[in-house]
């Protein structure tokens, strides 16, 4: 290599080294500017959130993106968005709690995991003023849940599969005691609530005053919002599939057969169904209809019950059959997560007509959503023959909006707790036993009605206008002598009866609850009797009024 070429190579190498240093310095300055900008952004976010940035993150075994709440959020299975830089500006949590969703003491609960709260239901969470708190919510039952402390503006995203988690981080700045709970409809009332205790748990006077002022402001704002909403046009009519069960949809008599092994596969399905003209409702069902399937067995059978919870469900469901002698009527072993199934066997020991229902907390919520049905245990030798058998159940529906509202309706837990329903219905919805599936018979025939009350709250005064029950098997006792010549029979929630009568005169007869104002809220069915007139029993020159 010549001296000139060697000198040129050295110069070019020195030049490259200088350029690399310059580029490195520029990169460092750029990085420094970016970090400074991020720090300023974090400080601005912290200031805007009152000095307590909240970050909620979640994980999900099924890799589903779940909604999160807070100043910034991210699914732990994805790259965090730039907004999560607020987390970097926040001190490391000094108080960590894990709460697992599930069941305890017959209720839905948060169960503490680890530390002083391990194994405790809805534990008090004790922290000091100024501590940075991290709450991890873990789904232990496969249902849909979240965690919130509304007074502090704290809320996680939702979990909806076993093992899924959501976290929320916040600063406990103000001394006091604050309620935490699950915000999913009905879950707080079902038992999912506890307390966060900050410091001594006593709120200072100025904070009390501030809270009162804030509450009054919220009430005022709420009143204004309600006034504005009352001026909005009504919701558009909504339509959906019918969920009302045809009363003739039941298996036939068993007769004098001997004991057998009988298996029932029952699926719990959550579905939007038609409630009334122009109104739909979110029903929870057994096999997609209300009431659930009519189950028919005899004393001494071996009965296998397999409960399947649809993978599309958002809730845990179960089944409690009043005909079962065993823990929870079967509910203790059939708390089934979405997409799973559980089974048990039992031997029916007592003849009778029994209610079954979902017994997952909040039980009244599940029943009011349509989760009930009847199981008939026939005595040895079966039941006396009749011409027609029908399956009818009464229940109440508690909607947020008033009676006759249009559009999609949702359950009101407040009205449910106050026992103030908007609708009373037969077989799940308004019109099921009138426009949908009226009962039919011919003159001279005998009719048997298996009648039950799902409730969850109201007793029925069951009556057929224009007919008299020839026989009433009171409280569905099939081995006692029936009552005879009964006009109206009382059936409590969770109870049933069997009535039988002959029809002698053609016409349209109304099935009602003789707490008669309930008819105006949807509770009515038709029994249409056809055949020759019977003037010896009933005669008039005036044709029947169409309202009867």
Buried (B, 14 or more C-beta within 10 A) or exposed (E): EEEEEEEEEEEEEEEEEEEEEEEEEEEEEEEEEEEEEBEEBBEEBBEEBEEBBBBBBBBBEEEEEBBBBBBBBBBEEEEBEEBBBBBEBBEEBEBBBBBBBBBBEBBBBBBBBEEEBEEBBBBBBBBEEBBBBBBBBBBBBBBBBBBBBEBBBBBBBBBBBBEBBBBBBBBBEBBBBBEBBBBBBBBBBBBBBBBBBBBEBEBEEEEEEEBEEEEEEEEEEEEEEEEEEEEEEEBEEBEBEBBBBBBEBBEEBBEEEEBEEBEBEBBBBBBBBBBBEBBBBBBBBBBBBBBBBBBBBBBEBBBBBBBBBBEEBBBBBBBBBBBBEBEBBBBBBBBBBBBBBBBBBBBBEBBBBBBBBBBBBBBBBBBBBBBBBBBBBBEEEEBEEBEBBBBBBBBBBBBBBEBBBBEBBEBBBEBBBEEEBBBBBBBBBBBBBBEBBBBBBBBEBBBBBBBBBBBBBBBBBBBBBBBEBBBBBBBBBBEEEBBEEBEBBBBBBBBBBBBBBBBBBBBBBBBBBBBEEBBEBBBBBBBBBEBEEBEEEEEEEEEEEEEE
